[in-house]
Amino acid sequence: MRNVYRTLTPGLALLALAVSGCATTMEDIVKSPSVELRSVEVMGLGFNGQTFLLSFNVENPNPFALPVSSVSYSLKLDGQRFASGQTPGEFSVPASGSGEFAISVDLNLLQSAPQLLSIVRQGVRKDVAYELDGRFDIDIPLAPAVSFRNTGAIRLRPTSF
């Protein structure tokens, strides 16, 4: 019952705002969050595949929580496509607050993109430029998906395996 209340309250508030301003659309009401790639952690390296954990920080500029139901993303490292996809979100970013989420990615760099293997090796020793694009599907009635985009530099973190 409590989860229903949390989901309905922001939805009703958004609906009231949309109805009160005829020229206002839901896209105008829901502001895009700021999403930053916090880390790329090498969880496992093998000949048949590699596992990475992508961790993100999210800043919500809206005066209501953003309950994320799924995340679509595309990540480039040093200009090369590294990972993309869609995954269930199942997290919420507090109103005017911040949150974190992580995505586990399984790749085969030896088959898909040998140049990425070099980038991963170099990225453990120096910062690598990244480009991040994506969108959050929001679990609020009538709320549109919200897009995000960011660029920066990050150093890959190996773990002991």
C-alpha positions in Angstrom: 0.0 0.0 0.0 2.8 2.4 0.8 4.5 1.8 -2.6 1.2 2.6 -4.3 1.0 5.9 -2.4 4.6 6.8 -3.3 3.9 6.2 -7.0 0.5 7.9 -7.1 1.4 11.1 -5.2 4.0 12.4 -7.7 1.8 11.3 -10.5 -1.2 13.2 -9.2 0.9 16.3 -8.5 2.2 16.2 -12.1 -1.3 15.7 -13.5 -2.6 18.7 -11.5 0.3 20.8 -12.8 -0.4 19.7 -16.4 -4.1 20.4 -16.1 -3.6 23.8 -14.5 -1.5 25.1 -17.4 -3.0 24.2 -20.7 0.1 25.2 -22.7 2.3 23.2 -20.4 3.2 19.6 -21.4 4.5 16.8 -19.3 7.8 17.1 -21.1 8.0 20.7 -19.8 7.3 19.6 -16.2 9.7 16.7 -15.8 13.3 18.0 -16.0 16.1 15.7 -17.2 18.4 14.5 -14.4 22.2 14.9 -14.5 23.8 11.5 -14.8 27.6 11.0 -14.4 29.7 7.9 -14.9 31.3 7.4 -11.5 33.4 4.3 -12.2 34.1 1.4 -14.6 35.2 -1.5 -12.6 36.8 -4.5 -14.2 35.1 -7.4 -12.4 36.6 -10.3 -14.4 38.8 -10.8 -17.5 38.9 -14.0 -19.4 39.6 -15.2 -22.9 35.9 -15.9 -23.5 34.5 -12.8 -21.9 34.9 -9.8 -19.7 32.6 -8.4 -17.0 32.5 -4.7 -16.0 30.5 -2.9 -13.4 29.4 0.6 -14.5 28.5 2.9 -11.6 26.6 6.1 -12.0 25.6 9.2 -9.9 22.2 10.8 -10.6 21.1 14.3 -9.6 17.4 14.9 -9.7 16.5 18.6 -10.4 12.7 18.0 -9.9 10.7 18.8 -6.8 9.4 15.2 -6.8 11.1 11.8 -6.7 11.9 10.0 -9.9 11.0 6.3 -9.6 13.0 4.7 -12.4 11.6 1.6 -13.9 14.2 1.0 -16.6 17.4 2.5 -18.0 18.5 2.6 -21.6 22.1 3.6 -22.1 25.0 3.9 -24.6 28.6 4.4 -23.4 31.6 5.2 -25.6 35.1 5.0 -24.3 37.7 7.1 -26.2 35.2 7.4 -29.0 34.6 3.7 -29.4 31.3 2.1 -28.6 31.8 0.2 -25.3 28.4 -0.9 -24.1 24.7 -0.2 -24.7 21.4 -1.7 -23.8 18.4 -1.5 -21.6 18.0 -2.9 -18.1 15.3 -2.7 -15.4 15.9 0.2 -13.1 13.9 -0.4 -9.9 15.4 2.5 -8.0 14.2 6.0 -7.1 16.1 9.3 -7.0 14.8 11.6 -4.2 13.2 15.0 -4.9 15.9 17.6 -5.5 18.4 14.9 -4.4 20.9 12.4 -5.7 21.2 8.7 -6.0 23.3 6.0 -7.4 22.8 2.9 -9.6 25.1 0.3 -11.3 24.9 -1.9 -14.3 26.8 -5.1 -14.9 28.0 -5.6 -18.5 29.3 -8.8 -20.0 31.4 -8.3 -23.1 33.7 -10.2 -25.4 36.3 -7.6 -26.3 38.4 -10.1 -28.2 35.7 -10.8 -30.7 33.6 -7.6 -30.9 36.2 -4.8 -30.9 39.9 -5.5 -30.5 40.6 -1.7 -30.3 38.5 -1.6 -27.1 40.8 -4.2 -25.5 43.7 -1.7 -25.9 41.5 1.1 -24.4 40.6 -1.1 -21.4 44.3 -1.9 -20.8 45.3 1.8 -21.1 42.3 2.9 -19.0 43.7 1.1 -15.9 46.8 3.4 -16.1 45.3 6.7 -17.4 42.0 8.5 -17.7 39.9 7.6 -20.7 37.3 10.0 -22.3 33.7 8.8 -22.1 30.4 9.8 -23.8 27.2 8.7 -22.1 23.7 8.9 -23.6 20.5 7.4 -22.3 17.1 7.7 -20.9 15.1 6.7 -17.8 11.6 5.3 -18.0 9.8 6.8 -15.1 7.1 5.0 -13.1 4.7 8.0 -12.8 1.5 8.0 -14.7 1.6 10.2 -17.8 5.3 11.0 -17.2 7.5 10.8 -20.3 10.9 9.1 -20.4 13.6 11.5 -19.5 16.9 11.7 -21.4 20.4 12.3 -20.1 23.8 12.9 -21.8 27.2 13.6 -20.3 30.9 13.5 -21.2 34.0 13.3 -19.1 37.0 11.2 -18.3 37.3 8.2 -16.1 40.0 5.7 -15.0 39.0 2.1 -15.1 39.4 0.2 -11.8 40.6 -3.4 -11.8 39.5 -5.7 -9.0 41.5 -8.7 -7.8 40.4 -11.7 -9.7 
